[in-house]
Amino acid sequence: MGEVTPETVNGLVNAWLWGVDQVDTFGPGVVFVAVVAITWRALNRAARYVERIRHRIELGRQLADEQRQMAEQSAAIDDAPLIPTRPGHDTAALDTCNAILHATQTREETDQP
């Protein structure tokens, strides 16, 4: 906190005197209501702060879970067998891909005016 100035002290004294005046006017129940109101506000603020912290923790957990899943999928892709392209292997998948590519290229060539 900063330096305590005479204006700060004056403000605190005036607030205290105003509070005493309110108690004299309305009775000690005003103090109880004020304490309850201040406590209510402080607890609501604390609850929002805790909720923000919990939300950040949950986001961190989700991020870690997604990173783990991505790493597992990357490892699965790396470990997956490649399309066989060597002579003597089954080339049905590669032949299908080439047929689709050739049909697409032929269609594009015939669609042009």
N, CA, C and O atoms as a GROMACS GRO file, in nm:
protein
  452
    1MET      N    1   0.084  -0.118   0.000
    1MET     CA    2   0.000   0.000   0.000
    1MET      C    3   0.088   0.123   0.000
    1MET      O    4   0.207   0.120   0.032
    2GLY      N    5   0.024   0.230  -0.037
    2GLY     CA    6   0.098   0.356  -0.046
    2GLY      C    7   0.106   0.425   0.088
    2GLY      O    8   0.071   0.370   0.193
    3GLU      N    9   0.152   0.545   0.081
    3GLU     CA   10   0.170   0.628   0.198
    3GLU      C   11   0.034   0.673   0.251
    3GLU      O   12  -0.057   0.704   0.173
    4VAL      N   13   0.019   0.678   0.383
    4VAL     CA   14  -0.106   0.724   0.444
    4VAL      C   15  -0.101   0.877   0.451
    4VAL      O   16  -0.016   0.936   0.518
    5THR      N   17  -0.195   0.937   0.379
    5THR     CA   18  -0.200   1.083   0.375
    5THR      C   19  -0.304   1.135   0.472
    5THR      O   20  -0.390   1.059   0.517
    6PRO      N   21  -0.300   1.264   0.506
    6PRO     CA   22  -0.402   1.321   0.594
    6PRO      C   23  -0.543   1.308   0.536
    6PRO      O   24  -0.640   1.295   0.611
    7GLU      N   25  -0.555   1.311   0.402
    7GLU     CA   26  -0.686   1.295   0.340
    7GLU      C   27  -0.742   1.155   0.366
    7GLU      O   28  -0.862   1.138   0.387
    8THR      N   29  -0.654   1.054   0.363
    8THR     CA   30  -0.697   0.917   0.388
    8THR      C   31  -0.746   0.903   0.532
    8THR      O   32  -0.851   0.845   0.557
    9VAL      N   33  -0.670   0.957   0.626
    9VAL     CA   34  -0.709   0.952   0.767
    9VAL      C   35  -0.841   1.025   0.786
    9VAL      O   36  -0.928   0.977   0.858
   10ASN      N   37  -0.857   1.142   0.722
   10ASN     CA   38  -0.980   1.219   0.734
   10ASN      C   39  -1.099   1.138   0.680
   10ASN      O   40  -1.206   1.137   0.741
   11GLY      N   41  -1.080   1.071   0.566
   11GLY     CA   42  -1.187   0.990   0.509
   11GLY      C   43  -1.227   0.875   0.600
   11GLY      O   44  -1.345   0.846   0.615
   12LEU      N   45  -1.128   0.809   0.660
   12LEU     CA   46  -1.158   0.698   0.751
   12LEU      C   47  -1.232   0.746   0.875
   12LEU      O   48  -1.326   0.681   0.920
   13VAL      N   49  -1.189   0.859   0.931
   13VAL     CA   50  -1.255   0.914   1.050
   13VAL      C   51  -1.398   0.953   1.017
   13VAL      O   52  -1.490   0.927   1.095
   14ASN      N   53  -1.418   1.016   0.902
   14ASN     CA   54  -1.553   1.056   0.862
   14ASN      C   55  -1.642   0.934   0.841
   14ASN      O   56  -1.760   0.936   0.878
   15ALA      N   57  -1.588   0.826   0.782
   15ALA     CA   58  -1.665   0.703   0.763
   15ALA      C   59  -1.702   0.642   0.898
   15ALA      O   60  -1.814   0.595   0.917
   16TRP      N   61  -1.608   0.643   0.990
   16TRP     CA   62  -1.636   0.590   1.124
   16TRP      C   63  -1.746   0.670   1.192
   16TRP      O   64  -1.839   0.614   1.248
   17LEU      N   65  -1.734   0.802   1.187
   17LEU     CA   66  -1.835   0.888   1.250
   17LEU      C   67  -1.972   0.869   1.185
   17LEU      O   68  -2.074   0.870   1.254
   18TRP      N   69  -1.975   0.852   1.051
   18TRP     CA   70  -2.101   0.828   0.983
   18TRP      C   71  -2.162   0.696   1.030
   18TRP      O   72  -2.283   0.688   1.052
   19GLY      N   73  -2.080   0.592   1.046
   19GLY     CA   74  -2.128   0.463   1.093
   19GLY      C   75  -2.184   0.472   1.234
   19GLY      O   76  -2.289   0.415   1.264
   20VAL      N   77  -2.114   0.544   1.322
   20VAL     CA   78  -2.163   0.562   1.459
   20VAL      C   79  -2.295   0.637   1.457
   20VAL      O   80  -2.386   0.605   1.534
   21ASP      N   81  -2.306   0.736   1.371
   21ASP     CA   82  -2.430   0.813   1.360
   21ASP      C   83  -2.545   0.724   1.312
   21ASP      O   84  -2.657   0.738   1.361
   22GLN      N   85  -2.519   0.633   1.219
   22GLN     CA   86  -2.622   0.542   1.171
   22GLN      C   87  -2.666   0.446   1.281
   22GLN      O   88  -2.785   0.416   1.293
   23VAL      N   89  -2.571   0.397   1.360
   23VAL     CA   90  -2.606   0.308   1.472
   23VAL      C   91  -2.690   0.384   1.573
   23VAL      O   92  -2.787   0.328   1.626
   24ASP      N   93  -2.656   0.509   1.602
   24ASP     CA   94  -2.734   0.589   1.696
   24ASP      C   95  -2.875   0.613   1.643
   24ASP      O   96  -2.971   0.616   1.720
   25THR      N   97  -2.888   0.629   1.513
   25THR     CA   98  -3.018   0.660   1.454
   25THR      C   99  -3.105   0.534   1.441
   25THR      O  100  -3.221   0.535   1.481
   26PHE      N  101  -3.049   0.425   1.385
   26PHE     CA  102  -3.130   0.307   1.353
   26PHE      C  103  -3.112   0.191   1.449
   26PHE      O  104  -3.188   0.094   1.441
   27GLY      N  105  -3.018   0.195   1.536
   27GLY     CA  106  -2.995   0.087   1.632
   27GLY      C  107  -2.884  -0.007   1.586
   27GLY      O  108  -2.832   0.005   1.475
   28PRO      N  109  -2.848  -0.100   1.675
   28PRO     CA  110  -2.735  -0.189   1.645
   28PRO      C  111  -2.764  -0.289   1.533
   28PRO      O  112  -2.671  -0.354   1.485
   29GLY      N  113  -2.889  -0.304   1.492
   29GLY     CA  114  -2.921  -0.396   1.383
   29GLY      C  115  -2.856  -0.354   1.251
   29GLY      O  116  -2.834  -0.437   1.163
   30VAL      N  117  -2.827  -0.224   1.238
   30VAL     CA  118  -2.761  -0.174   1.117
   30VAL      C  119  -2.623  -0.235   1.102
   30VAL      O  120  -2.580  -0.267   0.991
   31VAL      N  121  -2.554  -0.253   1.214
   31VAL     CA  122  -2.420  -0.312   1.211
   31VAL      C  123  -2.430  -0.457   1.163
   31VAL      O  124  -2.348  -0.503   1.083
   32PHE      N  125  -2.529  -0.527   1.214
   32PHE     CA  126  -2.547  -0.667   1.173
   32PHE      C  127  -2.575  -0.677   1.023
   32PHE      O  128  -2.515  -0.759   0.954
   33VAL      N  129  -2.665  -0.593   0.974
   33VAL     CA  130  -2.698  -0.594   0.831
   33VAL      C  131  -2.575  -0.557   0.748
   33VAL      O  132  -2.550  -0.618   0.644
   34ALA      N  133  -2.500  -0.458   0.793
   34ALA     CA  134  -2.381  -0.418   0.719
   34ALA      C  135  -2.278  -0.531   0.714
   34ALA      O  136  -2.217  -0.557   0.610
   35VAL      N  137  -2.258  -0.597   0.828
   35VAL     CA  138  -2.162  -0.708   0.832
   35VAL      C  139  -2.208  -0.820   0.740
   35VAL      O  140  -2.126  -0.879   0.668
   36VAL      N  141  -2.337  -0.852   0.741
   36VAL     CA  142  -2.388  -0.957   0.653
   36VAL      C  143  -2.370  -0.918   0.507
   36VAL      O  144  -2.329  -1.000   0.425
   37ALA      N  145  -2.399  -0.792   0.472
   37ALA     CA  146  -2.385  -0.747   0.334
   37ALA      C  147  -2.239  -0.751   0.288
   37ALA      O  148  -2.210  -0.795   0.177
   38ILE      N  149  -2.150  -0.706   0.372
   38ILE     CA  150  -2.007  -0.706   0.337
   38ILE      C  151  -1.957  -0.850   0.322
   38ILE      O  152  -1.882  -0.882   0.230
   39THR      N  153  -1.998  -0.937   0.414
   39THR     CA  154  -1.957  -1.077   0.408
   39THR      C  155  -2.012  -1.144   0.283
   39THR      O  156  -1.941  -1.220   0.216
   40TRP      N  157  -2.139  -1.116   0.251
   40TRP     CA  158  -2.200  -1.172   0.130
   40TRP      C  159  -2.123  -1.133   0.005
   40TRP      O  160  -2.094  -1.217  -0.080
   41ARG      N  161  -2.089  -1.006  -0.004
   41ARG     CA  162  -2.017  -0.958  -0.122
   41ARG      C  163  -1.877  -1.021  -0.129
   41ARG      O  164  -1.832  -1.062  -0.236
   42ALA      N  165  -1.810  -1.028  -0.015
   42ALA     CA  166  -1.674  -1.087  -0.014
   42ALA      C  167  -1.678  -1.235  -0.053
   42ALA      O  168  -1.592  -1.282  -0.127
   43LEU      N  169  -1.778  -1.308  -0.004
   43LEU     CA  170  -1.788  -1.450  -0.038
   43LEU      C  171  -1.823  -1.470  -0.186
   43LEU      O  172  -1.772  -1.562  -0.249
   44ASN      N  173  -1.908  -1.384  -0.240
   44ASN     CA  174  -1.938  -1.393  -0.384
   44ASN      C  175  -1.814  -1.367  -0.468
   44ASN      O  176  -1.790  -1.437  -0.567
   45ARG      N  177  -1.737  -1.269  -0.430
   45ARG     CA  178  -1.613  -1.239  -0.503
   45ARG      C  179  -1.516  -1.357  -0.493
   45ARG      O  180  -1.454  -1.395  -0.592
   46ALA      N  181  -1.504  -1.414  -0.375
   46ALA     CA  182  -1.415  -1.529  -0.356
   46ALA      C  183  -1.464  -1.648  -0.437
   46ALA      O  184  -1.382  -1.722  -0.494
   47ALA      N  185  -1.596  -1.669  -0.444
   47ALA     CA  186  -1.650  -1.782  -0.521
   47ALA      C  187  -1.620  -1.763  -0.670
   47ALA      O  188  -1.585  -1.860  -0.738
   48ARG      N  189  -1.632  -1.641  -0.721
   48ARG     CA  190  -1.600  -1.617  -0.862
   48ARG      C  191  -1.452  -1.642  -0.888
   48ARG      O  192  -1.416  -1.698  -0.992
   49TYR      N  193  -1.367  -1.601  -0.796
   49TYR     CA  194  -1.223  -1.622  -0.810
   49TYR      C  195  -1.192  -1.772  -0.813
   49TYR      O  196  -1.113  -1.817  -0.896
   50VAL      N  197  -1.252  -1.847  -0.723
   50VAL     CA  198  -1.229  -1.991  -0.717
   50VAL      C  199  -1.280  -2.057  -0.844
   50VAL      O  200  -1.217  -2.149  -0.896
   51GLU      N  201  -1.396  -2.011  -0.894
   51GLU     CA  202  -1.451  -2.068  -1.017
   51GLU      C  203  -1.358  -2.043  -1.136
   51GLU      O  204  -1.341  -2.131  -1.220
   52ARG      N  205  -1.298  -1.924  -1.144
   52ARG     CA  206  -1.202  -1.895  -1.252
   52ARG      C  207  -1.082  -1.988  -1.242
   52ARG      O  208  -1.033  -2.038  -1.344
   53ILE      N  209  -1.034  -2.011  -1.121
   53ILE     CA  210  -0.919  -2.101  -1.102
   53ILE      C  211  -0.957  -2.243  -1.145
   53ILE      O  212  -0.880  -2.310  -1.214
   54ARG      N  213  -1.075  -2.289  -1.104
   54ARG     CA  214  -1.119  -2.423  -1.143
   54ARG      C  215  -1.134  -2.435  -1.293
   54ARG      O  216  -1.101  -2.539  -1.351
   55HIS      N  217  -1.183  -2.331  -1.357
   55HIS     CA  218  -1.200  -2.332  -1.503
   55HIS      C  219  -1.063  -2.341  -1.572
   55HIS      O  220  -1.048  -2.416  -1.668
   56ARG      N  221  -0.964  -2.266  -1.523
   56ARG     CA  222  -0.830  -2.273  -1.581
   56ARG      C  223  -0.768  -2.410  -1.562
   56ARG      O  224  -0.702  -2.461  -1.653
   57ILE      N  225  -0.790  -2.470  -1.446
   57ILE     CA  226  -0.738  -2.605  -1.421
   57ILE      C  227  -0.803  -2.704  -1.516
   57ILE      O  228  -0.735  -2.791  -1.572
   58GLU      N  229  -0.935  -2.692  -1.536
   58GLU     CA  230  -1.005  -2.782  -1.627
   58GLU      C  231  -0.956  -2.764  -1.771
   58GLU      O  232  -0.940  -2.863  -1.844
   59LEU      N  233  -0.933  -2.640  -1.812
   59LEU     CA  234  -0.879  -2.616  -1.947
   59LEU      C  235  -0.741  -2.679  -1.961
   59LEU      O  236  -0.709  -2.735  -2.066
   60GLY      N  237  -0.659  -2.669  -1.857
   60GLY     CA  238  -0.527  -2.732  -1.860
   60GLY      C  239  -0.536  -2.883  -1.873
   60GLY      O  240  -0.459  -2.945  -1.946
   61ARG      N  241  -0.633  -2.942  -1.802
   61ARG     CA  242  -0.651  -3.088  -1.812
   61ARG      C  243  -0.698  -3.127  -1.951
   61ARG      O  244  -0.651  -3.226  -2.007
   62GLN      N  245  -0.791  -3.050  -2.007
   62GLN     CA  246  -0.838  -3.079  -2.142
   62GLN      C  247  -0.725  -3.069  -2.243
   62GLN      O  248  -0.712  -3.153  -2.332
   63LEU      N  249  -0.642  -2.966  -2.229
   63LEU     CA  250  -0.529  -2.948  -2.320
   63LEU      C  251  -0.432  -3.065  -2.309
   63LEU      O  252  -0.386  -3.117  -2.411
   64ALA      N  253  -0.402  -3.107  -2.187
   64ALA     CA  254  -0.311  -3.219  -2.168
   64ALA      C  255  -0.370  -3.347  -2.228
   64ALA      O  256  -0.298  -3.427  -2.288
   65ASP      N  257  -0.502  -3.367  -2.211
   65ASP     CA  258  -0.568  -3.485  -2.267
   65ASP      C  259  -0.564  -3.482  -2.420
   65ASP      O  260  -0.538  -3.584  -2.483
   66GLU      N  261  -0.591  -3.365  -2.478
   66GLU     CA  262  -0.586  -3.354  -2.624
   66GLU      C  263  -0.444  -3.376  -2.677
   66GLU      O  264  -0.427  -3.439  -2.781
   67GLN      N  265  -0.344  -3.324  -2.606
   67GLN     CA  266  -0.206  -3.346  -2.649
   67GLN      C  267  -0.169  -3.493  -2.642
   67GLN      O  268  -0.100  -3.545  -2.729
   68ARG      N  269  -0.217  -3.562  -2.537
   68ARG     CA  270  -0.190  -3.705  -2.524
   68ARG      C  271  -0.257  -3.781  -2.639
   68ARG      O  272  -0.196  -3.870  -2.698
   69GLN      N  273  -0.382  -3.746  -2.670
   69GLN     CA  274  -0.452  -3.812  -2.779
   69GLN      C  275  -0.383  -3.787  -2.913
   69GLN      O  276  -0.370  -3.878  -2.995
   70MET      N  277  -0.339  -3.664  -2.935
   70MET     CA  278  -0.268  -3.633  -3.059
   70MET      C  279  -0.138  -3.712  -3.069
   70MET      O  280  -0.103  -3.760  -3.177
   71ALA      N  281  -0.066  -3.725  -2.958
   71ALA     CA  282   0.058  -3.802  -2.959
   71ALA      C  283   0.030  -3.948  -2.990
   71ALA      O  284   0.104  -4.012  -3.065
   72GLU      N  285  -0.079  -4.002  -2.931
   72GLU     CA  286  -0.114  -4.142  -2.959
   72GLU      C  287  -0.152  -4.160  -3.106
   72GLU      O  288  -0.112  -4.258  -3.169
   73GLN      N  289  -0.228  -4.066  -3.160
   73GLN     CA  290  -0.267  -4.076  -3.301
   73GLN      C  291  -0.147  -4.061  -3.393
   73GLN      O  292  -0.137  -4.130  -3.495
   74SER      N  293  -0.056  -3.972  -3.358
   74SER     CA  294   0.065  -3.956  -3.438
   74SER      C  295   0.148  -4.084  -3.437
   74SER      O  296   0.200  -4.125  -3.540
   75ALA      N  297   0.159  -4.146  -3.320
   75ALA     CA  298   0.234  -4.271  -3.311
   75ALA      C  299   0.164  -4.380  -3.391
   75ALA      O  300   0.230  -4.463  -3.455
   76ALA      N  301   0.030  -4.381  -3.387
   76ALA     CA  302  -0.044  -4.482  -3.464
   76ALA      C  303  -0.025  -4.461  -3.614
   76ALA      O  304  -0.012  -4.558  -3.689
   77ILE      N  305  -0.022  -4.336  -3.656
   77ILE     CA  306   0.001  -4.307  -3.798
   77ILE      C  307   0.142  -4.350  -3.838
   77ILE      O  308   0.162  -4.407  -3.945
   78ASP      N  309   0.239  -4.320  -3.751
   78ASP     CA  310   0.377  -4.358  -3.782
   78ASP      C  311   0.395  -4.510  -3.788
   78ASP      O  312   0.475  -4.561  -3.866
   79ASP      N  313   0.319  -4.582  -3.705
   79ASP     CA  314   0.331  -4.728  -3.700
   79ASP      C  315   0.243  -4.798  -3.804
   79ASP      O  316   0.256  -4.919  -3.824
   80ALA      N  317   0.155  -4.724  -3.871
   80ALA     CA  318   0.064  -4.786  -3.968
   80ALA      C  319   0.142  -4.832  -4.091
   80ALA      O  320   0.241  -4.771  -4.131
   81PRO      N  321   0.096  -4.941  -4.149
   81PRO     CA  322   0.166  -4.989  -4.269
   81PRO      C  323   0.142  -4.895  -4.386
   81PRO      O  324   0.034  -4.836  -4.399
   82LEU      N  325   0.241  -4.882  -4.469
   82LEU     CA  326   0.230  -4.797  -4.587
   82LEU      C  327   0.158  -4.871  -4.698
   82LEU      O  328   0.147  -4.994  -4.696
   83ILE      N  329   0.107  -4.796  -4.796
   83ILE     CA  330   0.045  -4.858  -4.912
   83ILE      C  331   0.154  -4.934  -4.986
   83ILE      O  332   0.258  -4.875  -5.020
   84PRO      N  333   0.133  -5.060  -5.012
   84PRO     CA  334   0.239  -5.138  -5.078
   84PRO      C  335   0.260  -5.091  -5.221
   84PRO      O  336   0.166  -5.081  -5.299
   85THR      N  337   0.383  -5.062  -5.253
   85THR     CA  338   0.416  -5.016  -5.388
   85THR      C  339   0.528  -5.100  -5.448
   85THR      O  340   0.568  -5.075  -5.562
   86ARG      N  341   0.579  -5.195  -5.377
   86ARG     CA  342   0.687  -5.278  -5.430
   86ARG      C  343   0.630  -5.390  -5.516
   86ARG      O  344   0.520  -5.437  -5.491
   87PRO      N  345   0.703  -5.432  -5.615
   87PRO     CA  346   0.654  -5.541  -5.700
   87PRO      C  347   0.631  -5.667  -5.617
   87PRO      O  348   0.708  -5.700  -5.526
   88GLY      N  349   0.523  -5.736  -5.652
   88GLY     CA  350   0.493  -5.860  -5.581
   88GLY      C  351   0.400  -5.842  -5.464
   88GLY      O  352   0.356  -5.941  -5.405
   89HIS      N  353   0.367  -5.718  -5.428
   89HIS     CA  354   0.275  -5.694  -5.317
   89HIS      C  355   0.137  -5.661  -5.372
   89HIS      O  356   0.121  -5.632  -5.491
   90ASP      N  357   0.039  -5.665  -5.285
   90ASP     CA  358  -0.098  -5.631  -5.325
   90ASP      C  359  -0.106  -5.482  -5.352
   90ASP      O  360  -0.078  -5.401  -5.264
   91THR      N  361  -0.143  -5.446  -5.473
   91THR     CA  362  -0.147  -5.305  -5.512
   91THR      C  363  -0.290  -5.258  -5.539
   91THR      O  364  -0.308  -5.159  -5.610
   92ALA      N  365  -0.391  -5.326  -5.483
   92ALA     CA  366  -0.530  -5.291  -5.511
   92ALA      C  367  -0.561  -5.149  -5.461
   92ALA      O  368  -0.628  -5.073  -5.531
   93ALA      N  369  -0.515  -5.113  -5.344
   93ALA     CA  370  -0.544  -4.979  -5.290
   93ALA      C  371  -0.479  -4.872  -5.375
   93ALA      O  372  -0.540  -4.769  -5.404
   94LEU      N  373  -0.356  -4.895  -5.416
   94LEU     CA  374  -0.285  -4.799  -5.499
   94LEU      C  375  -0.349  -4.789  -5.638
   94LEU      O  376  -0.359  -4.680  -5.695
   95ASP      N  377  -0.393  -4.902  -5.692
   95ASP     CA  378  -0.460  -4.900  -5.823
   95ASP      C  379  -0.591  -4.822  -5.816
   95ASP      O  380  -0.625  -4.750  -5.909
   96THR      N  381  -0.664  -4.836  -5.706
   96THR     CA  382  -0.790  -4.763  -5.688
   96THR      C  383  -0.763  -4.613  -5.682
   96THR      O  384  -0.834  -4.535  -5.745
   97CYS      N  385  -0.664  -4.574  -5.606
   97CYS     CA  386  -0.630  -4.431  -5.596
   97CYS      C  387  -0.590  -4.375  -5.732
   97CYS      O  388  -0.632  -4.265  -5.768
   98ASN      N  389  -0.511  -4.450  -5.807
   98ASN     CA  390  -0.468  -4.404  -5.940
   98ASN      C  391  -0.587  -4.395  -6.036
   98ASN      O  392  -0.593  -4.303  -6.118
   99ALA      N  393  -0.681  -4.489  -6.026
   99ALA     CA  394  -0.799  -4.486  -6.112
   99ALA      C  395  -0.885  -4.363  -6.083
   99ALA      O  396  -0.934  -4.297  -6.175
  100ILE      N  397  -0.903  -4.333  -5.956
  100ILE     CA  398  -0.980  -4.214  -5.918
  100ILE      C  399  -0.910  -4.088  -5.966
  100ILE      O  400  -0.975  -3.997  -6.018
  101LEU      N  401  -0.780  -4.081  -5.951
  101LEU     CA  402  -0.704  -3.965  -5.996
  101LEU      C  403  -0.714  -3.949  -6.147
  101LEU      O  404  -0.734  -3.839  -6.197
  102HIS      N  405  -0.701  -4.058  -6.217
  102HIS     CA  406  -0.708  -4.052  -6.365
  102HIS      C  407  -0.847  -4.009  -6.410
  102HIS      O  408  -0.861  -3.930  -6.504
  103ALA      N  409  -0.952  -4.061  -6.344
  103ALA     CA  410  -1.089  -4.024  -6.380
  103ALA      C  411  -1.114  -3.876  -6.353
  103ALA      O  412  -1.181  -3.810  -6.432
  104THR      N  413  -1.061  -3.825  -6.243
  104THR     CA  414  -1.077  -3.684  -6.209
  104THR      C  415  -1.004  -3.597  -6.310
  104THR      O  416  -1.058  -3.496  -6.356
  105GLN      N  417  -0.884  -3.634  -6.346
  105GLN     CA  418  -0.807  -3.555  -6.443
  105GLN      C  419  -0.874  -3.558  -6.579
  105GLN      O  420  -0.878  -3.456  -6.648
  106THR      N  421  -0.927  -3.673  -6.621
  106THR     CA  422  -0.994  -3.686  -6.750
  106THR      C  423  -1.121  -3.600  -6.752
  106THR      O  424  -1.150  -3.535  -6.852
  107ARG      N  425  -1.196  -3.599  -6.643
  107ARG     CA  426  -1.318  -3.520  -6.635
  107ARG      C  427  -1.285  -3.371  -6.643
  107ARG      O  428  -1.357  -3.297  -6.709
  108GLU      N  429  -1.181  -3.327  -6.578
  108GLU     CA  430  -1.142  -3.185  -6.581
  108GLU      C  431  -1.099  -3.145  -6.722
  108GLU      O  432  -1.126  -3.033  -6.765
  109GLU      N  433  -1.032  -3.234  -6.793
  109GLU     CA  434  -0.987  -3.202  -6.928
  109GLU      C  435  -1.104  -3.193  -7.025
  109GLU      O  436  -1.104  -3.110  -7.116
  110THR      N  437  -1.207  -3.278  -7.005
  110THR     CA  438  -1.321  -3.277  -7.097
  110THR      C  439  -1.420  -3.167  -7.063
  110THR      O  440  -1.498  -3.127  -7.150
  111ASP      N  441  -1.421  -3.117  -6.939
  111ASP     CA  442  -1.514  -3.011  -6.899
  111ASP      C  443  -1.473  -2.874  -6.954
  111ASP      O  444  -1.557  -2.784  -6.959
  112GLN      N  445  -1.352  -2.857  -6.992
  112GLN     CA  446  -1.307  -2.726  -7.040
  112GLN      C  447  -1.358  -2.703  -7.182
  112GLN      O  448  -1.364  -2.797  -7.261
  113PRO      N  449  -1.397  -2.575  -7.217
  113PRO     CA  450  -1.449  -2.546  -7.351
  113PRO      C  451  -1.341  -2.550  -7.457
  113PRO      O  452  -1.369  -2.527  -7.575
   0.00000   0.00000   0.00000
